[in-house]
């Protein structure tokens, strides 16, 4: 299933900047960045729970905001891109 992860982490302090980097790194382990604070993660339910728990342990819930949009398995009919595409389809063939 495709999960869209968006986040807004307070960065006025060094602690906040560190949390921002850790949230981004956690998301990179499960998906690809499509915009500055937006990741697309093509993962199963178990990995979604792991990612959510990992991010929960990183953020400060009084200062930071994380949103998970569950687009499901039929996501390719729900995602429309206008303009420059900054990502690749992880389900396409990869030629090395």
C-alpha positions in Angstrom: 0.0 0.0 0.0 1.1 3.6 -0.6 1.5 5.8 2.5 2.0 9.6 2.1 4.0 11.0 5.0 4.0 14.7 5.5 5.6 16.6 8.4 6.1 20.0 9.9 8.9 19.9 12.5 9.8 23.0 14.6 13.3 24.1 13.5 13.9 27.2 15.6 16.1 25.2 18.0 19.0 22.9 17.4 16.9 20.1 19.0 14.2 20.8 16.4 16.7 20.7 13.6 18.0 17.4 14.8 14.4 16.0 15.0 13.8 17.2 11.5 16.8 15.3 10.2 15.8 12.2 12.1 12.3 12.2 10.8 13.5 12.7 7.2 16.0 9.8 7.6 13.3 7.5 9.0 11.1 8.3 6.1 14.0 7.7 3.6 14.4 4.2 5.0 10.9 3.4 3.9 10.2 5.5 0.8 11.2 8.3 -1.4 11.1 12.1 -1.0 8.7 13.7 -3.4 8.8 17.2 -1.9 10.7 18.9 0.9 8.6 17.4 3.7 6.7 14.8 1.8 7.5 11.1 1.3 5.8 8.4 -0.6 6.3 5.0 1.1 5.2 1.8 -0.7 5.1 -0.5 2.3 3.0 -3.2 3.9 1.0 -2.8 7.1 3.8 -4.1 9.4 6.3 -1.6 8.0 3.8 1.2 8.4 3.4 0.4 12.1 7.2 0.3 12.5 7.6 3.6 10.7 4.8 5.3 12.7 6.3 4.1 16.0 9.8 5.2 14.9 8.6 8.7 14.1 6.5 8.8 17.3 9.7 8.3 19.2 11.5 11.1 17.4 9.1 14.0 17.4 8.0 16.4 20.1 4.2 16.1 20.0 3.7 19.6 21.4 5.8 21.3 18.7 5.8 18.9 15.6 3.1 17.7 13.3 3.1 14.4 11.3 0.4 13.3 8.9 0.0 9.8 7.3 -2.3 9.5 4.3 -3.1 5.9 3.5 -3.7 5.7 -0.2 -3.9 1.9 -0.2 -3.0 -0.6 -3.0 -5.0 1.2 -5.7 -2.9 4.3 -5.3 -1.9 4.8 -8.9 -5.5 6.0 -9.7 -5.4 8.4 -6.8 -2.1 10.2 -7.4 -2.1 12.9 -10.1 1.1 14.8 -10.8 1.3 18.2 -12.5 4.6 19.7 -13.6 8.0 18.2 -13.0 8.1 14.7 -11.6 10.7 14.4 -8.9 10.3 10.8 -8.1 10.2 7.4 -9.8 7.6 4.6 -9.7 9.0 2.0 -7.4 6.9 -0.7 -9.1 8.4 0.0 -12.6 11.3 -2.1 -13.9 14.7 -0.9 -12.9 17.5 -1.2 -15.5 21.1 -0.9 -14.1 
